[in-house]
Amino acid sequence: MLANGGLTLSQAEALTLGSDEAQRGILEEIGRGRECCTEDIKATVLDDRPTVALAIFPVEQYTGTITTDLFAEEEASYFDDAEQFLALQKEAVALLVKHHEERAAWVEVTDAYHIPEWQYRKARKNQKGGVLINLSPTGRVEIREGLVKPKIDKQTAAETMDHPAAPPKRKAAYSSALCAHIAHHKTAAVQEMLLASPRKVREVSVVERLTGFEAHEAIRSLAKETEPQSAYAVLAGQARQFAGKLGCAIEESESVWTQFPSPDADDLDLYEAVRGLSDHELEQLETLLIALTFGQHVCQRLDARDSLFNRVARDLGVDMRNHWRPDRSFLERRTREQLVAIATDCGYAEGAGQVSSYKKADLVNCLIRHFQTARAAAAPTRRSRRRGSGCRRRCCSPPSIRTPPPGRRTNRCPLTIWPTRIDRLHYFCAADLSVSRAALLRG
């Protein structure tokens, strides 16, 4: 490669410092067109090895191999075992410390890349100075004699204490292990006392919930709705009420979730606010915080399994007719075919052919007006009463609020079981929660 001009003489000389494997790797890189100057090759093959000139110990103590650059203007040799070199350097520095301690006011050893000059000054005449020995991570040793340490004011010392070049910190009076031992016993003592104070336990519980509060994704999503429904409105109203009691100022037009709790409040501020609540208010706040974080685990698919969320919903007797109604946000998420099915099922159209010419936007607007008109009526019509009293196919008993548990058969018409017929409109609580067609009209 040198003969055909693919490698310069200086590059070839630098390659002699590396092992056969390193040489092959660099030649492959050059063959692929990568530009490698002489200094790059040296840096690669030597890998920042310390030079023999840096050693302050007798080289005879070193038992590893040494690489020598025979082509350098001045002969340069490198220690191949950097760890052994640094170990010998530290031993030599320890001997230097003992030597200088006999006559210096103080001896200090640092391990910075550069000596922090600003921390020292030259000793005045007739003033006994100290010695600074700096062992750099590169292995270079610098010795400064006749130095004194000027006094640093407390403010400057506090501001610079974490700087790498700052003076070493004084040894702590209490070790970390002793501090942990003390903290563990203090914690156990407080925990024991909490057992006898249910009120204080509730205060601590509420503060910890507030400091790590993150509402369920349903709350964050429903907060973006232009027309919130009743369940969300109740939750947001409760949160706004307690935000004021906790000292969080929220504008009427501002979302309550931006300041509940306030992002600027720390745990001590929250604790003092919580302490001022009555027992009833404290219980209400704890209930609200638990409720706001509880919900369906995976919201991106229908949940028909026997989950904790569904069991709680069944135990509470949740009836979605009391909490939800078809609105624009829901209807706009459906396909046109699904909207046609809803229109015929809720009684807006006698059959699919009646709305076959409607565009999706027309169907959405018509259904919204239909549901609003039905809810605004003082009493249900004869037709809606008949529709709400049972299945139009007259093949089963009147619609009920609950479907049988999964796995148990039923002879009820699927038209009366929500969400089975209406393409699972919401499936909010459990597989056994149902709603009749008339419930859609009632909202």
Secondary structure as the mmCIF struct_conf table of DSSP 4:
data_model
#
loop_
_struct_conf.conf_type_id
_struct_conf.id
_struct_conf.beg_label_comp_id
_struct_conf.beg_label_asym_id
_struct_conf.beg_label_seq_id
_struct_conf.end_label_comp_id
_struct_conf.end_label_asym_id
_struct_conf.end_label_seq_id
TURN_TY1_P TURN_TY1_P1 LEU A 2 GLY A 5
BEND BEND1 GLY A 6 LEU A 7
HELX_RH_AL_P HELX_RH_AL_P1 LEU A 9 LEU A 15
TURN_TY1_P TURN_TY1_P2 THR A 16 LEU A 17
BEND BEND2 GLY A 18 GLY A 18
HELX_RH_AL_P HELX_RH_AL_P2 ASP A 20 GLY A 31
TURN_TY1_P TURN_TY1_P3 ARG A 32 GLY A 33
HELX_RH_AL_P HELX_RH_AL_P3 THR A 38 LEU A 46
TURN_TY1_P TURN_TY1_P4 ASP A 47 ASP A 48
HELX_LH_PP_P HELX_LH_PP_P1 ARG A 49 PRO A 50
STRN STRN1 THR A 51 THR A 51
HELX_RH_3T_P HELX_RH_3T_P1 VAL A 52 LEU A 54
BEND BEND3 PHE A 57 PHE A 57
HELX_RH_3T_P HELX_RH_3T_P2 VAL A 59 GLN A 61
BEND BEND4 GLY A 64 GLY A 64
STRN STRN2 ILE A 66 ASP A 69
TURN_TY1_P TURN_TY1_P5 LEU A 70 PHE A 71
BEND BEND5 ALA A 72 GLU A 74
STRN STRN3 ALA A 76 PHE A 79
BEND BEND6 ASP A 80 ASP A 80
HELX_RH_AL_P HELX_RH_AL_P4 ALA A 82 GLU A 101
TURN_TY1_P TURN_TY1_P6 GLU A 102 ARG A 103
BEND BEND7 ALA A 104 ALA A 105
STRN STRN4 VAL A 107 THR A 110
BEND BEND8 TYR A 113 HIS A 114
HELX_RH_3T_P HELX_RH_3T_P3 GLU A 117 GLN A 119
STRN STRN5 ARG A 121 LYS A 122
HELX_LH_PP_P HELX_LH_PP_P2 ALA A 123 ARG A 124
TURN_TY1_P TURN_TY1_P7 LYS A 125 ASN A 126
STRN STRN6 GLY A 130 LEU A 135
TURN_TY1_P TURN_TY1_P8 PRO A 137 THR A 138
BEND BEND9 GLY A 139 GLY A 139
STRN STRN7 VAL A 141 VAL A 148
HELX_RH_AL_P HELX_RH_AL_P5 LYS A 154 THR A 160
TURN_TY1_P TURN_TY1_P9 MET A 161 ASP A 162
BEND BEND10 HIS A 163 HIS A 163
TURN_TY1_P TURN_TY1_P10 PRO A 164 ALA A 165
BEND BEND11 ALA A 166 ALA A 166
HELX_LH_PP_P HELX_LH_PP_P3 PRO A 167 ALA A 172
BEND BEND12 ALA A 173 TYR A 174
HELX_RH_AL_P HELX_RH_AL_P6 SER A 176 LEU A 194
TURN_TY1_P TURN_TY1_P11 LEU A 195 ALA A 196
HELX_RH_AL_P HELX_RH_AL_P7 PRO A 198 THR A 211
TURN_TY1_P TURN_TY1_P12 GLY A 212 GLY A 212
HELX_RH_AL_P HELX_RH_AL_P8 GLU A 217 LEU A 222
TURN_TY1_P TURN_TY1_P13 ALA A 223 LYS A 224
BEND BEND13 THR A 226 GLU A 227
HELX_RH_AL_P HELX_RH_AL_P9 SER A 230 LYS A 245
TURN_TY1_P TURN_TY1_P14 LEU A 246 GLY A 247
TURN_TY1_P TURN_TY1_P15 GLU A 252 SER A 253
BEND BEND14 GLU A 254 GLU A 254
HELX_RH_3T_P HELX_RH_3T_P4 VAL A 256 THR A 258
BEND BEND15 GLN A 259 PRO A 261
TURN_TY1_P TURN_TY1_P16 PRO A 263 ASP A 264
HELX_RH_AL_P HELX_RH_AL_P10 ASP A 267 ARG A 275
TURN_TY1_P TURN_TY1_P17 GLY A 276 GLY A 276
BEND BEND16 LEU A 277 LEU A 277
HELX_RH_AL_P HELX_RH_AL_P11 ASP A 279 THR A 293
BEND BEND17 HIS A 297 HIS A 297
TURN_TY1_P TURN_TY1_P18 CYS A 299 GLN A 300
BEND BEND18 ARG A 301 ARG A 301
BEND BEND19 ARG A 305 ARG A 305
HELX_RH_AL_P HELX_RH_AL_P12 LEU A 308 LEU A 316
TURN_TY1_P TURN_TY1_P19 GLY A 317 GLY A 317
HELX_RH_3T_P HELX_RH_3T_P5 MET A 320 ASN A 322
TURN_TY1_P TURN_TY1_P20 HIS A 323 HIS A 323
HELX_RH_AL_P HELX_RH_AL_P13 ARG A 328 LEU A 331
TURN_TY1_P TURN_TY1_P21 GLU A 332 ARG A 333
BEND BEND20 ARG A 334 ARG A 334
HELX_RH_AL_P HELX_RH_AL_P14 ARG A 336 ASP A 345
TURN_TY1_P TURN_TY1_P22 CYS A 346 GLY A 347
BEND BEND21 TYR A 348 TYR A 348
BEND BEND22 GLU A 350 GLY A 351
HELX_RH_3T_P HELX_RH_3T_P6 ALA A 352 VAL A 355
TURN_TY1_P TURN_TY1_P23 SER A 356 SER A 357
HELX_RH_AL_P HELX_RH_AL_P15 LYS A 360 ALA A 376
BEND BEND23 ALA A 377 ALA A 379
HELX_RH_AL_P HELX_RH_AL_P16 ARG A 382 GLY A 388
TURN_TY1_P TURN_TY1_P24 SER A 389 SER A 389
BEND BEND24 GLY A 390 GLY A 390
TURN_TY1_P TURN_TY1_P25 ARG A 392 ARG A 393
BEND BEND25 CYS A 396 CYS A 396
HELX_LH_PP_P HELX_LH_PP_P4 SER A 397 PRO A 399
BEND BEND26 ILE A 401 ILE A 401
STRN STRN8 ARG A 402 ARG A 402
HELX_LH_PP_P HELX_LH_PP_P5 THR A 403 PRO A 405
TURN_TY1_P TURN_TY1_P26 PRO A 406 GLY A 407
BEND BEND27 ARG A 412 ARG A 412
HELX_RH_3T_P HELX_RH_3T_P7 PRO A 414 THR A 416
BEND BEND28 ILE A 417 ILE A 417
TURN_TY1_P TURN_TY1_P27 TRP A 418 ASP A 423
BEND BEND29 LEU A 425 LEU A 425
BEND BEND30 CYS A 429 CYS A 429
TURN_TY1_P TURN_TY1_P28 ALA A 431 ASP A 432
STRN STRN9 LEU A 433 LEU A 433
HELX_RH_AL_P HELX_RH_AL_P17 ARG A 437 ARG A 442
#
